[in-house]
Amino acid sequence: MTKTFTIKDGQAPAQEQLEEVRAAAKREIQFDEDSPELSPAMFKAFRCIVTQRNRKKKNA
């Protein structure tokens, strides 16, 4: 299950939110048919796309 937290500038996350994030970070990633593990080539392509996207955001 995916949870989304929206924290505005200057707002601190609640202790409960921090605990949920820490617990989620300790869990292993569960791959399945809908979200298979990326091959090394696909992972490299994904990283490249993310880097380009982040550059555009930074310059905008």
Secondary structure, DSSP 4 states (H G I P E B T S, - for coil): --------TTPPPPHHHHHHHHHHHHSPP---SSSPPPPHHHHHHHHHHHHHHHHHHHH-
